[in-house]
Every structure is written in structure tokens, then in C-alpha cells.
């Protein structure tokens, strides 16, 4: 009988351990489920916050007024001819400081035609204003182009500059006696010679004076 009694106790102990094991397993599953739910809620909150920020930025950007502006794609130095590939039309936030900037290719063509020259050094990304550019000069009707060696610094002149030419030889007391051309247009310079457009009569005087002495360009 004592043996039967101990067998009964052992059976009850086994059943109790089984119940505790099953209860412990169910508790672990519930804990994992709660942790997963909390993680999902946190992820959802982060995603919602991110979407809200994106939506807010979209609204702000949509409300910012923009305008087209022509900008330099590559840098250009003073006196350099500008090709279309060196410029780009971009949309930028509207600002008072951009008033007067070139805002379309049509405006560019009206102002400068098919060829333009940088009047100053231009950095890449810089908005283009009309005062920074000048149209490439054309030879006026009835004029010719000659190359002259100037005693003054021809490198300071830009194509399109209007100048007077003064000779250092043959001057008299009359202050205008040295002037050999009252109006010449600079067409270009290669460092040593400066190409100028001027009337035929002035061209003959300049060529004769060039053999006799120095010629100086005076900007008008």
C-alpha cells in the first residue's frame, strides 16, 4: 500500500510539472506578442512622423514662388565669347536681388543676338545680368578692319569698345592735332595687335601714323 501511495504522489507531481511547463510556454508566447506589438506601434509612429514631415515640406516648397533665370554653367573670363552650352535656364526662388536678370532665351537673343562676350569675369552658377554681357561687335557699314600695335595696353579693351586713336607724332599746339581717328570700334585683340573697325580715311591715317610713331587708344 505504501508503494501505491508513493506512485500516486509521483503521478500528481508529473501532472503539476506539465501544467507549469504549459503555463510557462503560454506566458513566453504572450510576452513575445506584446513586444512585437510595441515594436510595430513604434515603427508605425516613426513612419507616420516621416510622412508628415515629407508632406509638410511638399506644401512649403509648393508655396515658394520661383522664376526662370539664365545662369552660367561654366566660368568665363572677361572678353571671352559665350556659347549657348555655357549657359542654362533654371528655376530659382524669386527674390528682389534677381530683378533685371536675364529670364529667357528669347530675352538673351534680343539683347545679344547670336554672339555675346563676357564683360566681366563670371563664375559658374552666377545669374546673368545684362550689364555682365555685351553683344559681339559687327563691322559698321562703310568701315574696314585693320590690326594696329597700340602703345597703350590693348588687353584692357573689350570687343565692342568704342575708342579714339591718338598718335604721338606730328602734334601741334592744337590739342586735337594728334587725333588720327575720332571713332573706332574694337573687334578683338590677340595681345600684340588690336583689330579695330574704322572708316577708310581713318584707316589710311592710322596705317601712315603707325610707321612714324606710337599710337594710343583712348576710350570714349
C-alpha positions as CSV (number, residue, x, y, z in Angstrom):
1,X,0.0,0.0,0.0
2,X,2.8,2.4,0.8
3,X,4.2,1.8,-2.7
4,X,0.8,2.6,-4.3
5,X,0.7,5.8,-2.2
6,X,4.1,7.0,-3.5
7,X,3.1,6.1,-7.1
8,X,0.0,8.4,-6.7
9,X,2.2,11.2,-5.4
10,X,4.7,10.9,-8.2
11,X,1.8,10.9,-10.8
12,X,0.4,14.1,-9.3
13,X,3.9,15.7,-9.3
14,X,4.3,14.9,-13.0
15,X,0.9,16.4,-13.9
16,X,1.7,19.5,-11.9
17,X,5.1,19.9,-13.7
18,X,3.3,19.5,-17.0
19,X,0.8,22.2,-16.2
20,X,3.6,24.6,-15.0
21,X,5.5,23.9,-18.3
22,X,2.5,24.6,-20.4
23,X,1.7,27.7,-18.4
24,X,5.3,28.9,-18.7
25,X,5.2,28.4,-22.5
26,X,2.0,30.3,-22.9
27,X,3.5,33.2,-20.8
28,X,6.6,33.4,-23.0
29,X,4.4,33.5,-26.2
30,X,2.3,36.3,-24.7
31,X,5.4,38.3,-23.8
32,X,6.8,37.9,-27.3
33,X,3.5,39.0,-28.8
34,X,3.4,42.1,-26.6
35,X,6.9,43.0,-27.5
36,X,6.2,42.6,-31.2
37,X,3.1,44.8,-30.9
38,X,5.0,47.5,-29.1
39,X,7.7,47.4,-31.9
40,X,5.1,47.6,-34.6
41,X,3.5,50.6,-32.9
42,X,6.9,52.4,-32.7
43,X,7.7,51.7,-36.3
44,X,4.3,52.9,-37.3
45,X,4.7,56.1,-35.3
46,X,8.1,56.8,-36.9
47,X,6.7,56.1,-40.4
48,X,3.8,58.4,-39.8
49,X,6.1,61.2,-38.5
50,X,8.3,60.8,-41.6
51,X,5.3,61.0,-43.9
52,X,4.1,64.1,-42.1
53,X,7.5,65.8,-42.5
54,X,7.5,65.0,-46.2
55,X,4.0,66.3,-46.7
56,X,4.8,69.5,-44.8
57,X,8.0,70.1,-46.9
58,X,6.0,69.4,-50.1
59,X,3.4,72.1,-49.0
60,X,6.2,74.6,-48.2
61,X,8.0,74.0,-51.5
62,X,4.8,74.2,-53.5
63,X,4.1,77.6,-51.9
64,X,7.6,79.1,-52.7
65,X,7.4,81.3,-55.8
66,X,10.0,80.6,-58.4
67,X,11.2,82.3,-61.5
68,X,13.4,81.4,-64.5
69,X,16.9,82.8,-64.6
70,X,19.8,82.2,-67.0
71,X,22.9,81.1,-65.2
72,X,26.5,80.3,-66.2
73,X,27.2,76.6,-66.3
74,X,31.0,77.1,-66.6
75,X,33.2,80.0,-65.6
76,X,34.0,82.7,-68.2
77,X,36.8,85.3,-68.2
78,X,36.4,88.9,-69.2
79,X,36.4,89.2,-73.0
80,X,35.6,85.5,-73.6
81,X,32.9,84.7,-76.3
82,X,30.0,82.8,-74.7
83,X,28.4,79.8,-76.3
84,X,24.9,78.6,-75.5
85,X,26.3,75.5,-73.9
86,X,27.9,77.6,-71.3
87,X,24.5,78.8,-70.0
88,X,21.4,77.2,-68.7
89,X,17.9,78.3,-67.8
90,X,17.0,77.2,-64.3
91,X,14.1,77.8,-61.8
92,X,15.2,79.6,-58.6
93,X,13.3,81.1,-55.7
94,X,12.0,84.6,-56.6
95,X,14.0,87.4,-54.9
96,X,14.4,91.1,-55.3
97,X,18.1,90.7,-56.0
98,X,17.3,88.8,-59.2
99,X,15.2,91.7,-60.7
100,X,16.7,92.5,-64.0
101,X,18.4,89.1,-64.5
102,X,18.0,87.5,-68.0
103,X,15.0,85.3,-67.6
104,X,14.6,83.5,-71.0
105,X,16.5,82.6,-74.1
106,X,14.3,85.0,-76.1
107,X,15.4,87.8,-73.9
108,X,19.1,86.7,-74.4
109,X,18.7,86.7,-78.2
110,X,17.0,90.1,-78.2
111,X,19.8,91.6,-76.0
112,X,22.8,90.0,-77.5
113,X,21.9,88.3,-80.8
114,X,23.7,85.1,-81.7
115,X,27.1,86.0,-80.2
116,X,27.9,87.5,-76.9
117,X,31.0,88.4,-74.9
118,X,31.6,88.4,-71.1
119,X,32.2,92.0,-70.0
120,X,33.5,90.8,-66.6
121,X,34.7,87.5,-65.1
122,X,31.7,85.2,-64.5
123,X,31.7,82.4,-62.0
124,X,29.9,79.1,-62.6
125,X,26.3,79.2,-61.2
126,X,26.2,83.0,-61.3
127,X,22.9,84.6,-62.6
128,X,23.3,86.5,-65.8
129,X,22.6,90.2,-65.8
130,X,22.7,92.3,-69.0
131,X,25.5,94.5,-67.6
132,X,27.7,91.5,-67.4
133,X,27.4,90.7,-71.1
134,X,27.8,92.6,-74.4
135,X,26.9,91.6,-77.9
136,X,29.8,90.7,-80.2
137,X,30.5,93.8,-82.4
138,X,29.7,93.9,-86.1
139,X,31.6,96.0,-88.6
140,X,29.6,99.1,-89.3
141,X,28.7,99.9,-92.9
142,X,31.4,101.8,-94.8
143,X,34.1,100.7,-92.3
144,X,37.1,98.4,-92.7
145,X,39.1,96.4,-90.1
146,X,42.8,96.8,-89.6
147,X,45.2,95.5,-87.0
148,X,47.3,98.0,-85.1
149,X,50.0,97.8,-82.5
150,X,49.0,100.0,-79.6
151,X,51.4,101.7,-77.2
152,X,48.7,101.6,-74.6
153,X,47.5,98.3,-73.1
154,X,45.3,96.7,-75.6
155,X,44.5,93.9,-73.2
156,X,42.2,96.2,-71.2
157,X,40.0,96.7,-74.2
158,X,36.9,94.5,-75.0
159,X,35.4,93.7,-78.3
160,X,32.7,96.4,-78.9
161,X,34.6,99.2,-77.1
162,X,34.5,102.5,-78.9
163,X,37.8,104.3,-78.9
164,X,39.7,107.3,-80.3
165,X,43.2,106.8,-81.7
166,X,45.9,109.3,-81.0
167,X,49.3,109.5,-82.5
168,X,52.4,110.6,-80.6
169,X,53.9,112.1,-83.8
170,X,53.1,115.3,-85.5
171,X,51.3,117.0,-82.6
172,X,50.9,120.8,-82.6
173,X,49.6,123.2,-80.1
174,X,46.1,122.2,-81.1
175,X,45.0,119.5,-78.6
176,X,43.2,117.7,-81.4
177,X,46.1,117.7,-83.8
178,X,47.3,114.2,-82.7
179,X,43.9,112.5,-83.1
180,X,44.0,110.3,-86.1
181,X,40.6,108.6,-85.7
182,X,37.7,110.0,-83.7
183,X,35.7,106.8,-83.7
184,X,37.0,103.2,-84.0
185,X,35.3,100.0,-82.7
186,X,37.4,97.3,-81.1
187,X,36.8,94.0,-82.9
188,X,39.3,91.9,-80.9
189,X,42.8,91.6,-79.6
190,X,45.5,88.9,-79.6
191,X,47.8,90.6,-77.2
192,X,50.2,92.1,-79.8
193,X,47.7,93.6,-82.3
194,X,44.3,95.0,-81.7
195,X,41.8,94.7,-84.5
196,X,39.7,97.9,-85.0
197,X,36.9,98.8,-87.4
198,X,37.1,102.4,-88.7
199,X,36.3,104.4,-91.8
200,X,38.6,104.1,-94.8
201,X,40.0,107.6,-94.4
202,X,40.8,107.0,-90.8
203,X,42.4,103.6,-91.7
204,X,44.8,105.3,-94.1
205,X,45.8,107.8,-91.5
206,X,46.3,105.2,-88.8
207,X,48.5,103.0,-91.1
208,X,50.7,106.0,-92.0
209,X,51.0,107.1,-88.4
210,X,51.8,103.6,-87.2
211,X,55.0,103.7,-89.3
212,X,56.0,107.0,-87.7
213,X,55.4,106.5,-84.0
214,X,53.3,105.2,-81.2
215,X,49.5,105.1,-81.3
216,X,47.4,105.2,-78.1
217,X,43.8,104.2,-77.7
218,X,41.5,106.4,-75.7
219,X,38.2,105.1,-74.6
220,X,35.2,107.3,-75.3
